[in-house]
Amino acid sequence: MDEDRARELLAAERRRIGSALAAGDAEAGSEQEEPGERDSEDLYEKELGVGLAADLADQLSALERAEQRLADGTYGRSVQSGAPIPDERLEAVPTAELTVEEQRAQGA
């Protein structure tokens, strides 16, 4: 993949993750909890928010690893085998670290 296109994709991914993190922060800050308010819907919403925040943190870590691979000149290659990752996969998942086959073999 062209280095400039890789930079564009990773920058767009950083904006997407940043927006999602900001939206989560805004929602968390807008909640007003009354003393004693502990129904199951509130608990579900809080746990969902924690799960989403953890997922976004994982995505941000993957993005930082991809940016480092781009700086190192290894972006677009599997971190496992060194095999090229097709441009189509990188367009869909700019932070891809494995080929589709390797990802399937890992069961993820």
MITI-764097 format. One record per residue (C-alpha): residue number from 1; y negated, x, z negated. Coordinates in nm, 3 decimals. Example, Ala and Ser with C-alpha at 12.3 -4.5 7.8 and 13.67 -1.06 7.14 Angstrom:
2
+-----+---------+---------+---------+
: pos :      c2 :      c1 :      c3 :
+-----+---------+---------+---------+
:   1 :   0.450 :   1.230 :  -0.780 :
:   2 :   0.106 :   1.367 :  -0.714 :
+-----+---------+---------+---------+
END
This chain:
108
+-----+---------+---------+---------+
: pos :      c2 :      c1 :      c3 :
+-----+---------+---------+---------+
:   1 :   0.000 :   0.000 :   0.000 :
:   2 :  -0.352 :   0.112 :   0.076 :
:   3 :  -0.519 :   0.253 :  -0.238 :
:   4 :  -0.834 :   0.043 :  -0.190 :
:   5 :  -0.628 :  -0.275 :  -0.164 :
:   6 :  -0.433 :  -0.178 :  -0.477 :
:   7 :  -0.763 :  -0.130 :  -0.662 :
:   8 :  -0.880 :  -0.475 :  -0.545 :
:   9 :  -0.559 :  -0.639 :  -0.663 :
:  10 :  -0.567 :  -0.468 :  -1.001 :
:  11 :  -0.936 :  -0.552 :  -1.049 :
:  12 :  -0.864 :  -0.918 :  -0.971 :
:  13 :  -0.575 :  -0.910 :  -1.218 :
:  14 :  -0.804 :  -0.760 :  -1.485 :
:  15 :  -1.058 :  -1.040 :  -1.425 :
:  16 :  -0.785 :  -1.305 :  -1.445 :
:  17 :  -0.649 :  -1.167 :  -1.772 :
:  18 :  -0.999 :  -1.124 :  -1.915 :
:  19 :  -1.088 :  -1.484 :  -1.830 :
:  20 :  -0.767 :  -1.611 :  -1.989 :
:  21 :  -0.832 :  -1.407 :  -2.303 :
:  22 :  -1.191 :  -1.534 :  -2.322 :
:  23 :  -1.076 :  -1.894 :  -2.276 :
:  24 :  -0.826 :  -1.850 :  -2.559 :
:  25 :  -1.094 :  -1.701 :  -2.784 :
:  26 :  -1.330 :  -1.989 :  -2.704 :
:  27 :  -1.062 :  -2.246 :  -2.787 :
:  28 :  -0.975 :  -2.071 :  -3.111 :
:  29 :  -1.340 :  -2.058 :  -3.212 :
:  30 :  -1.399 :  -2.425 :  -3.135 :
:  31 :  -1.126 :  -2.555 :  -3.363 :
:  32 :  -1.247 :  -2.712 :  -3.683 :
:  33 :  -0.979 :  -2.749 :  -3.940 :
:  34 :  -1.017 :  -2.988 :  -4.230 :
:  35 :  -0.866 :  -2.892 :  -4.563 :
:  36 :  -0.512 :  -3.024 :  -4.584 :
:  37 :  -0.484 :  -3.084 :  -4.209 :
:  38 :  -0.136 :  -2.955 :  -4.127 :
:  39 :   0.033 :  -3.199 :  -3.895 :
:  40 :   0.295 :  -3.086 :  -3.647 :
:  41 :   0.065 :  -3.108 :  -3.344 :
:  42 :  -0.178 :  -2.859 :  -3.498 :
:  43 :   0.108 :  -2.626 :  -3.585 :
:  44 :   0.242 :  -2.652 :  -3.228 :
:  45 :  -0.101 :  -2.577 :  -3.081 :
:  46 :  -0.148 :  -2.275 :  -3.305 :
:  47 :   0.196 :  -2.134 :  -3.224 :
:  48 :   0.138 :  -2.195 :  -2.855 :
:  49 :  -0.192 :  -2.008 :  -2.879 :
:  50 :  -0.024 :  -1.716 :  -3.056 :
:  51 :   0.245 :  -1.706 :  -2.787 :
:  52 :  -0.010 :  -1.716 :  -2.507 :
:  53 :  -0.214 :  -1.440 :  -2.671 :
:  54 :   0.098 :  -1.223 :  -2.700 :
:  55 :   0.184 :  -1.288 :  -2.335 :
:  56 :  -0.169 :  -1.194 :  -2.227 :
:  57 :  -0.149 :  -0.876 :  -2.437 :
:  58 :   0.175 :  -0.789 :  -2.255 :
:  59 :   0.008 :  -0.858 :  -1.919 :
:  60 :  -0.286 :  -0.638 :  -2.015 :
:  61 :  -0.047 :  -0.354 :  -2.109 :
:  62 :   0.132 :  -0.391 :  -1.775 :
:  63 :  -0.205 :  -0.382 :  -1.598 :
:  64 :  -0.305 :  -0.063 :  -1.779 :
:  65 :   0.027 :   0.099 :  -1.683 :
:  66 :  -0.029 :  -0.004 :  -1.319 :
:  67 :  -0.381 :   0.141 :  -1.325 :
:  68 :  -0.240 :   0.465 :  -1.464 :
:  69 :   0.025 :   0.477 :  -1.189 :
:  70 :  -0.252 :   0.427 :  -0.932 :
:  71 :  -0.446 :   0.717 :  -1.084 :
:  72 :  -0.129 :   0.930 :  -1.088 :
:  73 :  -0.046 :   0.846 :  -0.726 :
:  74 :   0.279 :   0.665 :  -0.811 :
:  75 :   0.157 :   0.305 :  -0.773 :
:  76 :   0.386 :   0.108 :  -0.543 :
:  77 :   0.697 :   0.297 :  -0.651 :
:  78 :   0.961 :   0.178 :  -0.894 :
:  79 :   0.926 :   0.334 :  -1.237 :
:  80 :   1.306 :   0.325 :  -1.259 :
:  81 :   1.422 :   0.466 :  -0.927 :
:  82 :   1.109 :   0.579 :  -0.744 :
:  83 :   1.198 :   0.345 :  -0.457 :
:  84 :   0.903 :   0.189 :  -0.277 :
:  85 :   0.801 :  -0.159 :  -0.391 :
:  86 :   0.719 :  -0.371 :  -0.084 :
:  87 :   0.352 :  -0.456 :  -0.033 :
:  88 :   0.440 :  -0.827 :  -0.032 :
:  89 :   0.570 :  -0.796 :  -0.389 :
:  90 :   0.263 :  -0.603 :  -0.500 :
:  91 :   0.038 :  -0.867 :  -0.344 :
:  92 :   0.219 :  -1.133 :  -0.548 :
:  93 :   0.262 :  -0.923 :  -0.866 :
:  94 :   0.014 :  -0.634 :  -0.864 :
:  95 :   0.160 :  -0.494 :  -1.187 :
:  96 :   0.520 :  -0.485 :  -1.057 :
:  97 :   0.706 :  -0.184 :  -1.193 :
:  98 :   1.044 :  -0.249 :  -1.031 :
:  99 :   1.179 :  -0.363 :  -0.697 :
: 100 :   1.305 :  -0.723 :  -0.685 :
: 101 :   1.664 :  -0.597 :  -0.689 :
: 102 :   1.603 :  -0.381 :  -0.997 :
: 103 :   1.427 :  -0.670 :  -1.171 :
: 104 :   1.721 :  -0.902 :  -1.099 :
: 105 :   1.967 :  -0.642 :  -1.226 :
: 106 :   1.778 :  -0.636 :  -1.555 :
: 107 :   1.810 :  -1.012 :  -1.578 :
: 108 :   1.438 :  -1.071 :  -1.617 :
+-----+---------+---------+---------+
END
